[in-house]
Amino acid sequence: MNKRMFLMLVAVVVLFGGIFGYKAFVDRMITDAFDNMGPETVTITASRVRSEEWTPRVEAVGTFNPVRGAELSLERGGIVREVSFDNGQTVEPGQRLLSLDIRVDEAELAQLEASQRLAEMELERQQSLYEQRSISKAVLDRAATEADQARAAVAARQAMIDQKILRAPFAGRLGIRQVNPGQFLSPGTPIVSLQSLNPIFFDFTLPQRRLPLLDTGAVLEARVDAFPEQTFRGQITALEPRLDASTRTIRVQATFDNADELLRPGMFARAELDLGEAEDVLVLPRTAIRASTYGDSVFVIEGDGEDDLKVVQRFVRTGTSRGDLVAILDGVEEGVRVASSGLLKLQNDTPVRIDEDESVQPSEDPDPRPDNA
C-alpha cells in the first residue's frame, strides 16, 4: 500500500513537472522569437530639403474701412415728404436725397423775404433823407438795423429749411434706406448709409518690433474670403504716431484701389507685407516637422538601398512659414531626404519604406488657395 502511494506521488510530480517545464520552454521560445524579430517597417512619404528664394514678409489681419463713410440723418424732425434716391445708388456731392414737409417753412420764408424787401426800401428812403439832412443819423442807423434784422431772419429760416433737406455730403454708394414717405422722423434718426468705396482703407496692427521696418509706400497684398482666388495690392499710407500701451502694437493704414468695388467696408482680410530683399532659405513641408516641448525635429532617412532604409531623428531650428512650407534655419542641409508623413510611428533607427504614390504625398504649396469659396 505504501509502495503504491509512493509510485502515484512520483507519477503526479513527474506529470506536473513536465507540464510546467513545457510551458517554460514555450515561453522561452516565444521570447526568443520576439527578441530576434526586428522593429516593424513603417511606410512613409519623403521630401528633400530644398532651397527657395523668399522675400521676408510679415503677415497681418485687419479690416477694410471706407475713406469716407457716414450714417446720414437730419438735424430737424418732421414728416418725410419725398425720397429721391434708390437703394444702392451711386450719388454725387450735394445731390438731393430726401426732404421733409417744408410747406409751412416756405410760407414763413416768403413772409420774411417780403419784410426784408420792405426794410431795405425803407433804408433807401432814410438814406436819401439823411443825405438831404432831413433826418438825424440815429434814424438812419435804426433803419439800417431793421434791414439787417430782416436779412438775418430770412437767412435763419432758409437754414431751417436746409436742415430738413438731406443732401449727399460726398460722392459714394448709398445703402438700404431705413425710412419711407409719410413717416415722422425725429432729429438724428438714421436714414441711409453712404460709403465712399474707391479708394478704400485697410487698417491693421503689428507688434512694436516691426516698427523699424515700416514705412509709407511699402507694398502689401491682401486676400478676402469672398474672393479667395484674387490678390489685392495696396500701399501703406499712414502710421499711427503712438503705440497702444496695452498691446504694444502700432496701428497701420494702407490704401487700396477699388475701382471695381469688390472690397467693401467691414471685410476681414489677411495681408502679407514685404519687408526686405529676397533671400535663399531651406524649406520643408509642415508635415515633416515634429513639434515637442524639447523643440522641433525631423526624421532624416539613411540607407544605401530602398530595402535598407531607416530614420534618424535630428533637432532643427525653424523660421517663418509660408503656406504648406516652413523655413529651416539650422539642423539639416540642402538635399537631405526626410520623412514627410507617418511621423507618429517613428523613432531612431526605425526601418522605413517610402511610398512614391503621388496621391498620398503631402502638399508643398507655398501659396495654397481654398477649393471652395
VENRA-V462471 format. One line per field, one symbol per residue. phi: phi as a letter, one per 40 degrees, with the letter a starting at -180 (. if undefined). psi: psi as a letter, one per 30 degrees, with the letter a starting at -180 (. if undefined). burial: 1 if it has 24 or more other ideal C-beta (glycine too) atoms within 12 Angstrom, else 0. A space follows every 50 residues. Layout:
# VENRA-V462471
phi=???
psi=???
burial=???
This chain:
# VENRA-V462471
phi=.ccccccccccccccccccccccccccccccccccccccccbcbbbbccb bbcbcdbbcababcbccbaaccabcbcicccabbabdgccbbdgccbabc cbccccccccccccccccccccccccccccccgcbccccccccccccccc cccccccccccccbbcbccacibccccbbbdgccbcdgccbacbbccbcb cbbabbccccdcccacgccbbbbbccbccbbbbabcbabccbccccbfbb cbbbbbcaccfccbdgccabbbbcbiccacbcbacdcccbcacchcabbc cbhcbccbbabbcbcbbcbcbagcbbcbcahabcgccbcbagcccbadgc cbbccccccbcccbccacbccbc
psi=eeeeeeeeeeeeeeeeeeeeeeeeeeeeeeeeeeefkllkkkkllkkkkl kljkkklkklkakklkekkljkllfllakkekkgllkgkkllkfkkekkl jgeeeeeeeeeeeeeeeeeeeeeeeeeeeefghflleeeeeeeeeeeeee eeeeeeeeeeeefgkklkflkaklbkkgllkfkkklkfkkelkkkjfjak kjkllllfffeffklkfkklklklffiffkkkkakkfkkkflljfefhlk kkklkkkhefhekkkfkklklkkkgalklklkllleffkkklfflklljk kllelfghklkkkkklklblljbflkkjfkellkfkklkglgffgklkgk klkkjgkffgklkhkfikkkfk.
burial=00000000000000000000000000000000000000001101111111 01010011111111111010011101010110101000001000001111 11001000100100010010011001000000000000010010001001 00010010011011110100011110101000001000101111111111 11111100010001000111111100000001011110100000000011 11111101000011101011111110000011111111110000011111 10000000111111010100111011110011000111111110010001 11110000000101010000000
